[in-house]
Amino acid sequence: MGTAIPLSTRSLLPSRRIATAATSESALVRWSLMGIAVLFLAVFIFLPLAIVFSQAFAKGMGVYWASLRQPDALSAIRLTLLAAGIAVPLNLVFGVAAAWAIAKFEFVGKSLLITLIDLPFSVSPVVSGLIYVLLFGLQGLLGPWLARHDLHIIFAVPGIVLATIFVTFPFVARELIPLLQAQGQEEEEAALALGASGWHTFFRVSLPNIKWGLVYGVILCNARAMGEFGAVSVVSGHIRGRTNTMPLHIEILYNEYRFSAAFAVASLLALLALTTLLVKTVVEWRARRQRAESARWDEEGQIA
Amino acid sequence: MSIEAKNITKKFGNFTALDHVDLKIPSGELVALLGPSGSGKTTLLRIIAGLEFADSGTILFNGEDTTHRTARDRRVGFVFQHYALFRHMTVFENIAFGLKVRPRNVRPSKEQIQAKVHELLRLIQLKNLAGRYPSQLSGGQRQRVALARALAVEPSVLLLDEPFGSLDAKVRLELRRWLRQLHDEVHITSVFVTHDQEEALEVSDRVAVMNEGRIEQVGSPDEVYHHPITPFVYNFLGNVNLFHGRIDEETPAIHEAATGDLVYVRPHLLEIQRQPNGGSDFRAVIKHINSAGPLVKIEALSEWGAPVQVELSQEKFRELQLAKEETVFIIPKELKVFQKKAV
């Protein structure tokens, strides 16, 4: 802090500067902090990502396309999309409902509900999968009954969907609870006092306020739903072309030393992650720009 | 529209927020609910609005029982302390909200809504900020938008919860004059909650002073200020010197000899003299003088060791030429005595 400037000069600095003179550090400290962050990102994020793509294209575009168009690969992609397509909307509805209940109401068992929501985070995915095997498996609790009625859950698509729902259900709720708690309910009260119905209040007042948290929660939820390995692996049974999701398919290819094919499918998952990040950035940027524009309009007096 | 609260009781757990409260608000009046925090004033306002429901008692609007109606059906305009503007909507959209969410058969046309919003924007003098978001407005502007939003639905009652509570002193003064003016124009029955006695006395037609879940006194600002009926009201409405003492039958004099009666004197109703007058005066030593402002504020220590506040005009102060540590004689011009049992 040897270079600290008196606080009074603060207002003279351009407001864009984040660190004030009083709290900024010497150049050495700043650069080494930034260096550590960049190095860490490079080694643990960029490098693996680059390897995924370089390995995927190592044997040329032809092999890449061929491994994606293989029937087993296509079926894995379809199954992953199906599981995520069911799990994400369900968890969206459940997450909003649970977060709403927790943030806006007082009730008995509230802390129990919060703990239950966190359960999938604290339980190993393998255990999550095992739960369903113990419940619905042939030797399981409901197994004999299901078998008599010719219903297949374990080693079939329903089991995969169930496991995916289980491991991804905290994302939306966890993202929304702090947001809703911080907002309080004054805006909702204002809407009600102005004569809005419950639906109107939810869709026009509450939902727009939690929009970004919701988008972010859905993105995380979707990424996990598509990428989930452990829980799905336990219930899937690894039947090629039928119960393999993308992560399971990648593992099989890898174990069979078909590296290019494995990395080709892996590159699809990686691409998905990059796309969701891009979507999030673009959406946020557009919202910011819209606000800035409306402010400029007023100053030019165009609306009056 | 007149409002009547009858025998309202509300508890939050073990805490009694309102204890058998009765209040009548005649049509067209601007009434202040005045009290310290925790006195139940906001709870009473929210019960009138239908945002909260009483444990027992009834709320009548124009003599009609509305106790079990929700905020949505009561058609009240409510202004929140922290504005509660819809942050993702522009000023225009905020004000138009109440009209836009009406059921289709009673919803005004787009043009009518536009006309109404522009009329209100003119009223709050924010015509060229229609496209702004609340985050781009100052506190005073936000509060005016909140008011316009509440007025847009043409409510029969306007309820304001500490409307100027989070504004700085200057804007506060300006806005409360403006509210008074607005009320003189629109004449809508209005209730506002405040903990600021000056605000309550200046703006309202009538003041209801609240303390610990009860209404202590209801009356015109003049009445509650000059004829307080409880020690609390006297204490709360302005600065006050409190003496424990006794008052002689004939002369209004404060004695140290305590009978336990409470004697109140406002600082500006104490006179300072250089010489004793042999009657109602007592001796005091000046400890502090603050002459910045319209009145000179003097803190003194009485002969029996109690702190005394006195307010003098600047003229009188110059005439007396008082200094610190000087001994003077203080004469109360007007006393207010509350018997022990009244407390």
Interface residues (C-beta under 8 A of the other chain):
Chain A: E186 E187 E189 A190 A191 L192 A193 L194 G195 A196 S197 H200 R204 V205 P208 N209 K211 R291 S294 A295 W297 D298 G301 I303 A304
Chain B: A49 G50 L51 T70 A71 R72 R75 V76 G77 F78 F80 H82 A84 L85 F86 R87 H88 T90 F92 F97 G98 V101 R102 K127 N128 L129 A130 G131 R132 Y133 Q136 A146 R149 A150 A152 V153
